[in-house]
Amino acid sequence: MSGKMRFEGIFAPLVVPLTEGGAIDQTALRRLVDWLIDRGVHGLFANGSTGEFVRFGGEERRRIVHIVCDQAAGRVPVIAGASEANVGDTVSAAADYAAMGACAVALTPPYYYRVGQETIRAYFEEIARRVAIDVVLYNIPAFASSMEADTVVALARQPRIVAIKDSSGDLPLLMEMIARIRPSRADFRFLCGSDATLAPALLMGADGGVNSTANVAPELLRRLYDAARGDDVAEARRQQAMLRHLLALLSSLEFPENFRAGAEARGLSVGAGRQPLSSAQQAQRGELVAAVRALLPQLGIVQ
């Protein structure tokens, strides 16, 4: 697999199946990896926001990446989220994930504290100097300081930094980054992390997506990607419309428990997340599972 192809297509940000006691369910996680690969995803993303990475300890995050890389066994690339609370721990996690077989680590800007663009740039430049694995920038303004176009353009000059996952949903920002970076860095890849803007992002030049709905409808995302890459605008729009209906349904429950419920609707055993739910939310979750199952035929998906 070429360096360029490693970061193209639909990447699934994995939910993490848990036992009734809240432990990582290794068997179910391995099954999820196989299920996603069998349904055409191009890659896997472990320890992302959909995977509730902040609700796991450091050793648990390492175990998740080990299981995912081991089960994927080179069939598709694995990007491992390595965002820790400080540079030293992030560098250590990156080294471990490289040894496990991850093709890259994804890093948010420093989180919890709001920081400026100079701090973000210094942070990534320091890590890029100290790691021996490719780095994917992870712009997710909902949970960490937002990355501006000038910052990403500057960081794209670092050879170790090879891609960005942009979850801002800001299409003008994505288009500006593509226009400014691609002419001088043709190997730099742009991944859309916003399911709601996936089709337009692909049609405007993004290379792929890291999309939570892959845990629910990977077939739909693959159809959308193939249509967009084939310049079939009408079909890409049609698939995006179906994706919009699914997203509207999933919005009835908080993120990321809604995607756990969606995965359960597909017959996957993922259990409840680590954030306790109220009795009303538990009822909503059950209703969502049933509603997603009822929607699947309209999405062209056969169980």
C-alpha positions in Angstrom: 0.0 0.0 0.0 1.5 3.3 -1.1 1.9 6.2 1.4 -0.8 8.1 -0.4 -3.3 5.3 -0.4 -2.9 4.7 3.3 -4.9 7.9 4.0 -7.6 7.7 1.4 -11.1 6.4 1.6 -13.5 5.8 4.5 -12.0 5.2 7.9 -14.2 3.9 10.7 -13.6 5.5 14.1 -14.4 2.5 16.2 -16.8 2.3 19.2 -15.2 0.1 21.9 -17.4 -2.8 22.9 -17.7 -3.2 26.6 -18.8 -6.1 28.9 -21.6 -5.6 31.4 -18.9 -4.8 34.0 -17.4 -2.0 31.8 -14.3 -3.9 30.7 -13.0 -3.9 27.1 -14.7 -6.8 25.3 -11.9 -8.1 23.2 -13.9 -10.7 21.3 -16.6 -8.2 20.3 -14.0 -5.6 19.3 -12.3 -8.2 17.0 -15.6 -9.0 15.5 -16.3 -5.3 14.9 -13.0 -5.0 13.1 -13.8 -7.9 10.8 -17.4 -6.7 10.2 -16.2 -3.3 9.1 -13.5 -4.6 6.8 -15.9 -7.1 5.3 -18.2 -4.1 4.5 -15.6 -2.2 2.6 -14.1 0.4 4.9 -10.6 1.5 3.7 -9.2 1.9 7.2 -9.7 2.0 10.9 -9.3 4.7 13.5 -8.8 3.6 17.1 -9.0 5.8 20.2 -11.0 8.6 18.6 -13.9 10.7 20.1 -16.4 8.1 18.9 -14.3 5.5 20.9 -14.6 7.6 24.1 -10.8 7.6 24.4 -10.8 10.1 27.4 -12.9 7.6 29.3 -10.2 4.9 29.2 -6.9 4.8 31.0 -3.5 4.9 29.2 -3.0 1.1 29.4 -6.5 0.5 28.2 -6.0 2.8 25.2 -2.9 0.8 24.4 -4.8 -2.5 24.6 -7.5 -1.1 22.3 -4.9 -0.3 19.6 -3.1 -3.6 20.1 -6.3 -5.5 19.5 -7.4 -3.5 16.5 -3.9 -3.7 14.8 -3.7 -7.4 15.6 -7.1 -8.2 14.2 -6.7 -6.0 11.1 -3.4 -7.8 10.4 -2.4 -5.4 7.6 -5.7 -5.8 5.7 -6.4 -2.1 6.1 -4.3 0.7 7.7 -4.9 1.6 11.3 -4.7 5.2 12.6 -4.3 5.3 16.4 -5.4 8.3 18.4 -2.5 9.1 20.7 -3.6 12.4 22.3 -2.5 12.3 25.9 -2.4 15.2 28.5 1.2 16.2 27.8 3.9 15.9 25.2 6.0 13.2 26.9 3.1 10.8 27.3 1.9 11.5 23.8 5.4 10.7 22.4 5.5 7.5 24.5 2.1 6.4 23.3 3.1 7.1 19.7 6.2 4.9 20.0 4.0 2.0 21.4 1.4 2.3 18.6 4.2 2.3 16.0 5.5 -1.0 17.5 1.9 -2.4 17.4 1.6 -1.8 13.7 -0.4 1.5 13.4 0.4 3.4 10.2 0.0 6.8 11.9 -1.1 8.5 15.1 -3.8 11.1 15.2 -3.4 14.0 17.6 -5.7 16.8 18.7 -4.3 20.1 19.7 -3.8 20.3 23.5 -7.2 19.8 25.1 -8.9 21.0 28.2 -7.0 24.3 28.2 -7.9 26.7 25.4 -4.6 27.7 23.7 -3.7 29.9 20.8 -2.3 29.1 17.4 1.3 29.6 18.3 1.0 27.1 21.1 -0.7 24.6 18.8 2.1 25.0 16.2 4.8 24.6 18.8 3.1 21.5 20.2 2.9 19.7 16.9 6.3 20.7 15.8 7.8 19.3 19.0 6.0 16.0 18.7 6.9 15.7 15.0 10.6 16.0 15.9 10.3 13.3 18.5 8.2 10.5 17.0 9.1 7.9 14.4 5.6 7.4 13.1 3.5 9.6 10.8 1.2 12.2 12.4 -2.4 13.0 11.4 -3.6 16.4 12.7 -7.0 16.1 14.3 -9.0 19.4 14.2 -12.0 19.0 16.4 -13.1 22.4 17.7 -15.9 20.8 19.8 -13.4 19.3 22.2 -10.0 21.1 21.6 -8.7 24.5 20.4 -9.6 25.1 16.8 -6.8 25.0 14.2 -6.7 27.9 11.7 -5.7 27.5 8.1 -2.4 29.4 8.6 -1.4 26.9 11.3 -2.2 23.8 9.3 -0.3 25.3 6.3 2.7 25.8 8.4 2.6 22.4 10.0 2.2 20.7 6.6 5.8 21.7 5.9 6.8 19.1 8.5 7.5 15.8 6.6 6.3 13.7 9.5 2.9 15.4 9.5 1.1 13.7 6.6 -2.7 14.4 6.9 -5.4 16.2 8.7 -8.8 14.9 10.0 -11.0 18.0 10.0 -14.1 17.6 12.1 -15.0 21.3 12.1 -17.7 20.9 9.4 -16.3 24.2 8.0 -16.2 23.6 4.3 -14.6 26.9 3.4 -11.8 26.1 5.9 -11.2 22.7 4.3 -11.2 24.1 0.8 -8.7 26.8 1.8 -6.4 24.2 3.3 -6.6 22.0 0.2 -6.0 25.0 -2.1 -3.0 26.3 -0.1 -1.3 22.9 0.8 -1.8 20.6 -2.2 0.3 22.6 -4.8 3.4 22.2 -2.7 2.6 19.0 -0.8 0.9 16.7 -3.1 1.2 13.8 -0.7 -0.6 15.5 2.1 -4.1 14.1 2.7 -7.4 15.6 3.8 -9.9 13.6 5.7 -13.4 14.9 6.5 -14.5 14.1 10.0 -18.0 15.6 9.6 -20.5 13.1 8.4 -23.0 15.9 7.5 -20.6 17.4 5.0 -18.9 14.3 3.6 -20.2 14.4 0.0 -19.4 18.1 -0.6 -16.0 17.7 1.1 -15.1 14.8 -1.2 -16.4 16.6 -4.3 -14.3 19.6 -3.4 -11.1 17.5 -3.1 -11.0 15.8 0.2 -9.3 12.3 0.1 -11.7 10.5 2.4 -13.5 10.6 5.7 -13.3 9.4 9.3 -17.0 9.0 10.0 -18.8 7.8 13.1 -21.7 6.4 11.0 -19.3 3.8 9.7 -20.2 1.9 12.9 -23.8 1.8 11.7 -23.9 2.0 7.9 -20.4 1.4 6.4 -22.1 0.3 3.2 -23.7 3.7 2.8 -20.5 5.6 3.4 -18.7 3.4 0.9 -21.3 4.0 -1.8 -21.1 7.7 -1.1 -17.3 7.7 -1.4 -17.3 5.7 -4.6 -19.9 8.0 -6.2 -18.0 11.1 -5.2 -14.6 9.8 -6.4 -16.3 8.7 -9.6 -17.6 12.3 -10.1 -21.2 11.0 -10.0 -22.5 14.1 -8.3 -26.2 13.1 -8.5 -25.5 9.7 -6.8 -23.2 11.3 -4.2 -26.0 13.8 -3.4 -28.5 10.9 -3.1 -26.3 9.0 -0.7 -25.7 12.1 1.4 -29.4 12.6 1.6 -29.8 9.1 3.0 -26.9 9.8 5.4 -28.7 13.0 6.6 -31.8 10.9 7.5 -29.6 8.5 9.5 -27.8 11.4 11.3 -31.2 13.1 12.1 -32.4 9.9 13.7 -29.1 9.4 15.7 -29.3 12.9 17.0 -32.1 11.8 19.5 -29.4 10.5 21.8 -26.1 12.0 23.1 -22.8 11.4 21.3 -21.2 8.9 21.3 -23.8 6.6 22.9 -26.0 7.2 19.8 -23.4 5.4 17.6 -23.2 2.5 20.1 -26.9 2.1 19.8 -26.6 2.3 16.0 -24.0 -0.5 16.0 -26.3 -2.6 18.2 -29.1 -2.1 15.6 -26.8 -3.9 13.2 -26.5 -6.9 15.4 -23.2 -6.0 17.0 -22.6 -6.6 20.7 -21.1 -3.4 22.0 -22.8 -2.9 25.4 -23.3 0.5 27.1 -20.6 3.1 27.2 -18.8 4.3 30.3 -21.0 7.3 30.8 -24.0 6.3 32.9 -27.4 6.9 31.4 -30.6 8.0 33.1 -33.6 5.8 33.0 -35.1 8.1 30.4 -32.0 7.9 28.3 -31.9 4.1 28.5 -35.5 4.1 27.2 -34.4 6.5 24.4 -31.5 4.2 23.5 -33.8 1.2 23.1 -36.2 3.3 20.9 -33.2 4.4 18.8 -32.0 0.8 18.2 -35.5 -0.1 17.0 -35.8 3.0 14.8 -32.4 2.5 13.2 -33.3 -1.1 12.4 -36.5 0.1 10.7 -34.6 2.7 8.7 -32.0 0.3 7.3 -34.0 -1.0 4.3 -34.6 2.7 3.2 -30.8 3.1 3.3 -30.4 0.1 0.9 -28.9 -2.0 3.7 -29.9 -5.6 4.2 -29.1 -7.1 7.6 
